[in-house]
Amino acid sequence: MNQTNKYLKVAVTAAKQSGKIFKQYFGKPKEVKKKNGDPRNLVTEIDFKLEQLIKKQIQAAFAGHSIMGEEFGFVDNLSNRDFCWYIDPIDGTSNFIQGLPLCCISIALWDKKGPLVGVVYNPMLNELYSAIRDRGAYLNGKKLRVTGTKTVGEALGCIGWVERENGVKLFAKIIRACRKVRGLATSALQTALVGAGVLDFYVTRDLHIWDFAAAVLIVTEAGGRVTDFQGKPLSAKSLNVVVSNKKIHRQLLKIIK
């Protein structure tokens, strides 16, 4: 087994093991708290439990790698900053709390070139998206390909936001231009659905790296395109993201501007 395959194997194993706990508490977490007092930004004890579990497995396999998780923050390994793992233990926490099976576990490894390995796992639907750079994207072992939709007017996609006013402005622009628009409240899963050819696009604001780190690789390896709102490549500091089947990307950027 080469090293990149080992990276993927550890990520998949961590996701599936965490998925057992995810399923056990789905729709019935014991503790729900507001982050910074914001009722729209919730966290449960399961978020922390899963992130800790995933982090321990990564550290056991790759002690020299850095790790960034949504709940515990950054674990910087000064001896090796070439590799960094990004973990979102529950992407779509509000959906998880409510018992809506549109939520997932997201695990990614980036190197100096960007995303190297990505895993997005929805335990409730038993859907595991995975990708390795330059080796394609897969859903439960089946190779993925983005849609062939050629215009935004024919497209069905999703939007996302955190700040309410940003969401209102974004929705007003997109709804006027596309065929249909949805909001599923899980960035990693919506991005992966573009890679799977279920959605034509996903446009979102107010993100953090752990929200998209794994799924963007799934899209690009399936033939899609991912940039920020200015059309520039994503970085770990990007906040606004445009995901598409590539054919309608320039149209989306023009609509947003």
C-alpha positions in Angstrom: 0.0 0.0 0.0 1.4 3.4 -1.0 1.4 6.3 1.4 -1.6 8.1 -0.3 -3.7 5.0 -0.1 -2.8 4.7 3.6 -4.0 8.3 4.1 -7.4 7.4 2.6 -7.7 4.2 4.5 -7.2 5.9 7.8 -9.7 8.7 6.9 -12.3 6.1 5.8 -11.8 4.0 8.9 -12.1 7.0 11.2 -15.2 8.2 9.4 -16.9 4.8 9.6 -16.1 4.2 13.2 -17.3 7.7 14.1 -20.4 6.9 12.1 -21.5 4.3 14.6 -21.7 6.9 17.3 -23.2 9.4 14.9 -26.1 7.0 14.2 -26.6 6.1 17.9 -27.2 9.8 18.8 -28.8 11.0 15.6 -31.8 13.1 16.4 -31.3 12.7 20.2 -28.1 14.2 21.5 -28.0 14.7 25.2 -26.5 18.2 25.2 -27.1 21.0 22.8 -25.4 24.4 23.3 -25.3 27.7 21.5 -21.9 28.8 20.2 -21.3 32.4 21.4 -25.0 32.5 22.4 -26.1 32.2 18.7 -29.2 30.0 18.4 -28.4 29.4 14.7 -24.9 28.0 15.5 -25.4 24.9 17.7 -23.0 22.3 19.0 -23.6 19.0 20.8 -21.5 16.7 23.0 -21.3 14.3 20.0 -19.5 16.9 17.9 -16.7 17.0 20.5 -16.7 13.2 21.0 -16.4 12.4 17.3 -13.7 15.0 16.6 -11.6 13.6 19.5 -12.0 10.1 18.2 -11.0 11.1 14.6 -8.1 13.2 15.9 -6.7 10.3 18.0 -6.8 7.9 15.0 -5.0 10.4 12.8 -2.4 11.1 15.4 -1.8 7.4 16.0 -1.1 6.8 12.3 0.6 10.1 11.3 2.2 11.7 14.4 4.0 14.3 12.4 0.9 15.9 10.8 -0.9 19.0 11.9 -4.7 18.8 12.5 -7.4 21.5 12.4 -10.9 20.6 13.8 -14.0 22.7 14.0 -14.4 22.2 17.8 -10.9 21.8 19.2 -9.1 24.1 16.9 -5.5 23.8 15.5 -2.9 21.3 16.6 0.3 22.6 15.0 3.1 20.2 14.5 6.2 22.4 14.2 8.3 19.6 12.8 6.1 19.0 9.8 3.8 21.7 8.4 3.6 20.1 4.9 0.5 18.0 5.9 -2.6 19.2 7.7 -5.8 17.3 8.4 -9.2 19.2 8.5 -12.0 17.6 10.5 -15.7 18.6 10.7 -17.2 15.9 13.0 -20.8 16.8 12.2 -21.4 19.0 9.2 -25.0 20.0 9.4 -25.3 19.9 13.2 -28.8 21.5 13.2 -30.0 18.7 10.8 -28.4 16.1 13.1 -30.2 17.5 16.1 -33.5 17.6 14.4 -33.2 14.1 13.0 -32.9 15.3 9.4 -30.6 12.8 7.6 -28.7 15.5 5.6 -25.6 15.7 7.7 -22.2 14.1 7.5 -18.6 13.6 8.8 -15.9 15.4 6.8 -12.2 14.5 6.9 -9.6 15.9 4.6 -5.8 15.9 4.2 -4.1 18.9 2.5 -0.5 19.3 1.5 1.3 22.2 0.0 -0.5 21.8 -3.3 -4.0 21.7 -1.7 -6.5 18.9 -1.1 -4.8 15.5 -1.3 -7.4 13.2 0.2 -11.1 13.8 1.0 -13.8 11.7 2.7 -17.4 12.8 3.3 -19.6 10.2 5.0 -23.3 10.3 5.7 -23.9 7.5 8.2 -27.7 7.8 8.0 -27.8 7.1 4.3 -24.6 4.9 4.3 -23.1 7.1 1.6 -19.3 7.5 1.6 -17.8 9.9 -0.9 -14.0 9.7 -1.3 -11.3 11.1 -3.5 -7.6 11.1 -4.0 -5.9 13.9 -6.0 -5.5 12.9 -9.7 -7.3 9.5 -9.1 -11.0 10.3 -9.4 -13.9 10.6 -7.0 -16.2 7.8 -5.8 -19.5 7.2 -4.0 -19.5 3.8 -2.3 -16.9 2.6 -4.9 -18.8 4.0 -7.9 -16.9 6.6 -9.9 -18.5 10.0 -10.0 -19.0 12.6 -12.7 -20.6 16.1 -12.6 -23.6 17.0 -14.7 -23.5 18.2 -18.3 -25.9 21.2 -17.7 -24.7 24.1 -19.9 -26.6 27.1 -18.5 -27.5 28.4 -15.1 -31.1 28.8 -16.4 -31.3 25.0 -16.7 -29.5 24.4 -13.4 -30.7 23.1 -10.0 -28.4 24.0 -7.2 -28.0 25.0 -3.5 -27.0 28.0 -1.6 -25.6 28.4 1.9 -24.9 31.2 4.4 -24.4 32.0 8.1 -25.1 35.7 8.3 -28.8 36.2 7.5 -28.4 39.3 5.4 -25.8 37.7 3.3 -28.2 34.8 2.7 -31.0 37.1 1.6 -28.8 38.9 -0.9 -27.3 35.7 -2.3 -30.7 34.0 -2.6 -32.1 37.0 -4.5 -29.4 36.8 -7.1 -29.4 33.1 -7.6 -33.2 32.4 -7.6 -33.7 34.9 -10.4 -31.2 33.1 -12.6 -31.5 29.3 -12.1 -34.2 26.7 -12.6 -34.5 25.7 -9.0 -32.6 26.5 -5.8 -32.4 24.5 -2.5 -30.8 25.0 0.9 -29.8 21.8 2.7 -27.7 23.3 5.6 -24.6 21.1 5.2 -21.8 22.5 3.1 -19.7 19.3 2.8 -22.7 17.3 1.6 -24.0 19.9 -0.8 -20.6 20.2 -2.3 -20.2 16.4 -2.7 -23.6 16.3 -4.3 -22.3 18.5 -7.1 -19.5 16.0 -7.6 -22.1 13.2 -7.7 -24.0 14.9 -10.5 -27.1 15.4 -8.3 -26.7 19.2 -8.1 -25.4 21.4 -10.8 -23.9 24.0 -8.4 -23.5 25.1 -4.8 -22.8 28.7 -3.8 -22.1 29.7 -0.2 -20.8 32.4 2.0 -19.3 32.6 5.5 -17.5 29.2 5.5 -14.5 27.9 7.3 -11.9 25.5 5.9 -13.3 22.4 7.6 -16.7 23.0 5.9 -15.2 22.4 2.4 -11.8 20.9 2.8 -12.8 17.3 1.9 -15.7 17.9 -0.5 -13.9 20.3 -2.9 -11.6 17.5 -3.9 -14.6 15.2 -4.7 -15.9 17.9 -7.0 -12.7 18.6 -8.9 -11.9 14.9 -9.3 -15.4 14.4 -10.7 -14.7 17.0 -13.4 -16.1 20.1 -11.7 -14.7 23.4 -10.7 -14.3 25.2 -7.3 -13.2 28.8 -6.7 -13.9 31.8 -4.4 -16.4 34.5 -5.5 -13.6 36.2 -7.5 -12.9 33.1 -9.5 -9.6 32.5 -7.6 -8.4 29.0 -6.4 -9.5 28.2 -2.8 -7.1 28.4 0.1 -7.4 27.5 3.8 -8.4 31.1 4.4 -11.2 31.2 1.8 -14.7 32.2 3.2 -16.9 32.3 0.1 -17.1 29.3 -2.3 -18.6 28.6 -5.8 -18.9 25.0 -6.7 -20.1 23.9 -10.2 -20.0 21.3 -13.0 -17.5 23.7 -14.6 -19.7 24.4 -17.6 -21.7 27.0 -15.8 -19.0 28.4 -13.5 -18.3 31.6 -15.4 -22.0 32.3 -15.5 -22.4 31.8 -11.7 -19.4 34.2 -11.0 -21.0 36.8 -13.2 -24.4 36.5 -11.5 -22.8 36.8 -8.0 -20.8 39.9 -8.9 
